[in-house]
Amino acid sequence: MVKEKFVTSALSPATGGALQLKWAIEVQSTQLERRNLADLLNRLGFELIEESPHVAFSSPGINGCATAAAVYEIGKKVRSSFVGPASIDTAFALGSVIDYSKNPASRHAFLEVQEAIHLHETCDATLTVSPRPGLSEEELNVWREKQEEAEYQARLDSQLSKLEPAYFNPKAARVLELLAVESHSGETLYKIYELMRGSRANATAFGQQFGITDNNFRRFSDAVHLDSVTGDWARHAHGEAAKSGNPMTKEEAESFVRAIAHRWLEHIRATRTV
């Protein structure tokens, strides 16, 4: 007789409130708070499950897998999105695959060669907000609760702005990986641009969609391509003269690409259909 397990979570409406489990994947370690982990996984289509000694996650897609190995491949994709270029949770590690078709449930452990993980520190600006004077203790407590919730939602949205593109779009994952490079060159900046733009035939439409004027692109192109403008930092060593009257500096070229990438990643996130 197949053992069926059901879980209901107010944090996971995407699964319809109740998920019949056949498989789940343990989260062996995480540095995220439980609610934060649940909210992030939910936006990727997964349900967080209380499963001693660790939490676990599942989804209709996981339950449709034929083997534990296929389940683990999904887990690896989730892990890559958390610890990879999005850098949401570098402590995120998978445990065993739980098989609920057995009674009692069995666990399948997978041994992997751990790849090196390169950490990139990011700094988010914070704004301190103070309550208006004259609040009672009760009003002050209500204000604090609302402020804490607003701060949590802002942090969650910042996490998802990287996590969702990284999980659902391989190009976006590569863009995030390149954006995290500590020291950029004309080569890396132009590669980020090309990944976002796609084929050359898409250049005009891409420029119109993301507000890239012809003049600014020429200034950017001069900076990243021409050694006469940026020396060995540039992609080429042709010695050609600049085509624009005011080429970008290295710093301006990087800011230009980052601004486009921000808009492009938001577009990927807003229009994903997976």
C-alpha angles and dihedrals in degrees: 000000000000114000110229122200126192129196130188122197129179087206094060112058092151091079093051095255097283128061124190105219128218097148135018136172122226121230101219096187139004137161093210125103114252096251092048092050091048093050093048094047091046091058088055090052101261134125120224113226132195103234118162129264089016138013117256138192136220141171140185087266092054091047089053093060118112098210141031088240091059089050091051091053089060089049091052091054090052091047092049090054093051100043100027130074094326089059093202098144118001090182093060109125133168125234128188130327108246117219112204093179086082124073107246096027114254131213129225115204121202124202116211136179102245115233121218114264118212114208122214117193117221128193121214120195114239128206118209113217122192127202119249114263123262099041119148119236090259092048090047091053091050090049091050092050092050091046093050091049092049090050091048093050091049091051091046092052090049090052093047092049086072103024098056096049091043093052101040103035124047092199091053090050089053092047091052090048092053093044088058092059108123097222120027129207132191087264096057095042093051091046089056089051092048093049090054096041098045117198122010088249088068095054097100095046091044092051093049093047095051101034100253110157120210090242094052092047091052090050090049093045092052091052098048098037109036127073088196086069106034105012119217090351088074125090096238139043100205096123090226120160120250116271094208126063093231115032118197121254119239090260093049091049091053092047089048093054094043092052091051091045091053092054093042094051090049088051091050090049095047096047103039114130100184 
